[in-house]
Amino acid sequence: MRIKRVKIGIKTVKEVLDEFIKTGEAIERGEGVKKEKGTYFESVEGFRKALTPKRLELLHLIKEKHPESLQELARLAKRDMKSIVTDIKILESLDLIDMKRRKEGRRESVPTVAYDKINLEIAV
């Protein structure tokens, strides 16, 4: 299995804008710019709102039990389907899960987690 690096950090809006300006200036000078992919939050509170204990539990269940559908995940988590779908959409938008969509049959989606841990980076 390919291991995916997941970079999550806490940055202020000012820090993000300063990095954006530096990148733009480097491009104007014709310098190469290293592509950096990650998910950043303005505060630890924002991080906690996005990665709730229930969402972290879903990540763990997906990693350990390999459910073949969202319905199976809902059964494993003992949660209703609507809340599972909401949480899965958020986790997918944060690039913390991959969804493999089947074309045959009922078009079920299979959630996958291709990493073992999440590193949180906080600047001081």
C-alpha positions as CSV (number, residue, x, y, z in Angstrom):
1,M,0.0,0.0,0.0
2,R,1.2,3.5,-0.9
3,I,1.6,5.6,2.2
4,K,0.3,9.1,1.9
5,R,1.8,12.0,3.9
6,V,-0.9,14.2,5.4
7,K,0.2,17.6,6.4
8,I,-2.0,19.6,8.7
9,G,-1.0,22.8,10.3
10,I,-2.1,26.0,12.1
11,K,-1.4,29.2,10.3
12,T,-2.9,32.7,10.7
13,V,-4.4,34.4,7.6
14,K,-1.5,36.8,7.7
15,E,1.0,33.9,7.5
16,V,-0.9,32.4,4.5
17,L,-1.0,35.8,2.7
18,D,2.7,36.4,3.4
19,E,3.6,33.0,1.9
20,F,1.3,33.8,-1.1
21,I,3.1,37.1,-1.7
22,K,6.6,35.4,-1.4
23,T,5.5,32.8,-3.9
24,G,4.2,35.4,-6.4
25,E,7.5,37.3,-6.1
26,A,9.5,34.2,-6.7
27,I,7.5,33.4,-9.8
28,E,8.0,36.9,-11.1
29,R,11.7,36.5,-10.7
30,G,11.5,33.3,-12.7
31,E,12.5,31.1,-9.8
32,G,11.1,27.6,-9.4
33,V,8.5,27.2,-6.7
34,K,8.1,24.0,-4.7
35,K,4.5,22.9,-4.6
36,E,3.3,22.4,-1.1
37,K,0.1,20.6,-0.3
38,G,-1.5,20.7,3.1
39,T,-4.5,21.6,5.1
40,Y,-4.2,24.5,7.4
41,F,-6.5,25.9,10.1
42,E,-6.4,29.4,11.7
43,S,-6.5,28.0,15.2
44,V,-6.4,24.8,17.2
45,E,-10.1,25.3,17.8
46,G,-10.7,25.2,14.1
47,F,-8.7,22.0,13.9
48,R,-10.8,20.5,16.7
49,K,-14.0,21.5,15.0
50,A,-12.9,19.8,11.7
51,L,-11.4,16.7,13.3
52,T,-13.9,15.8,15.9
53,P,-13.6,12.6,18.0
54,K,-16.4,11.0,15.9
55,R,-14.5,11.8,12.6
56,L,-11.3,10.5,14.0
57,E,-13.2,7.3,15.0
58,L,-14.4,7.0,11.4
59,L,-10.8,7.3,10.2
60,H,-9.7,4.6,12.6
61,L,-12.7,2.3,11.6
62,I,-11.9,2.8,7.9
63,K,-8.2,2.0,8.4
64,E,-8.8,-1.0,10.6
65,K,-12.0,-2.6,9.3
66,H,-11.9,-1.7,5.6
67,P,-15.7,-1.2,5.1
68,E,-16.9,-1.9,1.6
69,S,-19.5,0.8,1.7
70,L,-20.8,3.8,3.6
71,Q,-23.7,1.7,4.8
72,E,-21.2,-0.8,6.3
73,L,-19.3,2.1,7.9
74,A,-22.5,3.4,9.5
75,R,-23.2,0.0,11.0
76,L,-19.6,-0.3,12.3
77,A,-19.8,3.2,13.8
78,K,-23.4,2.6,15.1
79,R,-24.4,6.0,13.6
80,D,-27.1,7.1,11.2
81,M,-26.3,7.3,7.5
82,K,-26.9,11.1,7.2
83,S,-24.2,11.9,9.8
84,I,-21.8,9.5,8.2
85,V,-22.2,11.1,4.8
86,T,-21.7,14.5,6.3
87,D,-18.5,13.5,8.1
88,I,-17.2,11.6,5.1
89,K,-17.7,14.7,2.9
90,I,-15.7,16.8,5.3
91,L,-12.9,14.2,5.7
92,E,-12.7,13.9,1.9
93,S,-12.6,17.7,1.4
94,L,-9.7,17.8,3.9
95,D,-8.0,15.0,1.8
96,L,-7.9,12.7,4.8
97,I,-9.8,9.9,3.0
98,D,-10.1,8.7,-0.6
99,M,-13.4,7.6,-2.0
100,K,-13.4,4.8,-4.5
101,R,-16.7,5.0,-6.4
102,R,-18.0,1.8,-7.9
103,K,-19.7,2.1,-11.3
104,E,-21.6,-1.2,-11.3
105,G,-24.6,-2.0,-9.2
106,R,-25.9,0.6,-6.7
107,R,-22.8,2.8,-7.2
108,E,-21.6,2.4,-3.7
109,S,-18.6,4.4,-2.5
110,V,-15.8,2.7,-0.6
111,P,-13.8,4.9,1.8
112,T,-10.1,4.3,2.2
113,V,-7.4,5.6,4.5
114,A,-3.9,5.2,3.1
115,Y,-1.8,6.4,6.0
116,D,-1.1,5.4,9.6
117,K,-0.9,8.8,11.4
118,I,-1.6,12.5,11.0
119,N,1.2,14.9,12.0
120,L,0.0,18.3,13.2
121,E,2.4,21.2,12.7
122,I,1.9,24.3,14.9
123,A,4.1,27.3,14.5
124,V,5.0,29.2,17.8
